[in-house]
Amino acid sequence: MSPIEVLTGARSREVPWPLIVQALRDLMSAGSVDDQGRPWVEVAAHLTGYTTSQLWISIRTYAFMQKFINQHDLPVHALEWPMSNLEVITRIAKANEDQAKKIVCSTDLLTLRNLRNIYDQTKKDPTSKISAMSAGLQSSKSFTDKLFKNLSVKDALQEILGLAEGSSVGRLKIWPGRYPYCHPNFYVDFMIDRKLQLVAFEGLRFYGDVNSQVATKAALKAAVEATFFAQYYLCAPSWVSTDDLLSLRDRLGLFNVGIISVGEEKIVSIAHPLGPSVHDRQSVLLEDHAIRARLGIAP
């Protein structure tokens, strides 16, 4: 079967995830877009019935598990397990490799609930890698400094904003504060068709993995603040799952909110905004002459 045939109706046909991932890899091997300029992952989402977020997670998860199994000479039967299970096992592996090896070597397929319980216990272990990473992020200034450095790369900013290579974009700046309705960490301004665009970035300082309570708090903050910007990005460390953030973004209709996964040295992945905000309050902010002056925007 061709990759297109594998992907067509894959969800309803319950096509195994390894086949879906391989078909998408085959399509993307010659480039990230089709002959009409559409990203292959968006084409695949339309064909399969899965979301682009689910497809990206499956690609990353499957690639990690293949590498993990090969590096440690583990049995390959785990690659046939449900993708949701593998995604939790990747988290366990990042916290405690030995624990993950035992799970992968077992012929018993643990339930998703059991795997989540194992992960919850593993990440609480003071010797786990996640505990070490969390400790390294205890300083808010340390986290925001790294985030600012990663976001300040011009090519990265252009990719985040969906701008063509060589497009003019302003310098990333620290939010000056003293505005009652929104206070993100950073912002950048640029022009499209002579119209000023303001984009905000909010760094989420997670001390451990993302959970529903943390994600809900971030989404509720974004529900108000994002309406004052053309685009608004929640930025999370790459070692946490952003599934809850994506789900809340979609459920609450926060169309101009994007989600960025940030590594130690670079941007790892981007979930771009889906469209403009339903409630557009940019003019409220831009008509405030005092905040415009603090933002360095000419009247």
HELIX and SHEET records of a PDB file:
HELIX    1   1 PRO A    3  LEU A    7  1                                   5    
HELIX    2   2 ALA A   10  ARG A   13  1                                   4    
HELIX    3   3 TRP A   17  MET A   28  1                                  12    
HELIX    4   4 TRP A   40  THR A   48  1                                   9    
HELIX    5   5 THR A   52  GLN A   71  1                                  20    
HELIX    6   6 VAL A   76  GLU A   80  5                                   5    
HELIX    7   7 MET A   83  ALA A   95  1                                  13    
HELIX    8   8 GLU A   97  CYS A  105  1                                   9    
HELIX    9   9 LEU A  112  LYS A  124  1                                  13    
HELIX   10  10 LYS A  129  GLY A  136  1                                   8    
HELIX   11  11 SER A  140  LEU A  151  1                                  12    
HELIX   12  12 LYS A  154  LEU A  161  1                                   8    
HELIX   13  13 SER A  212  GLU A  225  1                                  14    
HELIX   14  14 ALA A  226  PHE A  228  5                                   3    
HELIX   15  15 ASP A  243  ARG A  251  1                                   9    
HELIX   16  16 GLN A  282  LEU A  286  1                                   5    
HELIX   17  17 HIS A  289  LEU A  295  1                                   7    
SHEET    1   A 6 LYS A 173  ILE A 174  0                                        
SHEET    2   A 6 PHE A 186  ILE A 192 -1                                        
SHEET    3   A 6 LYS A 195  GLY A 203 -1                                        
SHEET    4   A 6 GLN A 231  PRO A 237  1                                        
SHEET    5   A 6 VAL A 257  VAL A 262  1                                        
SHEET    6   A 6 ILE A 267  ALA A 271 -1                                        
END                                                                             
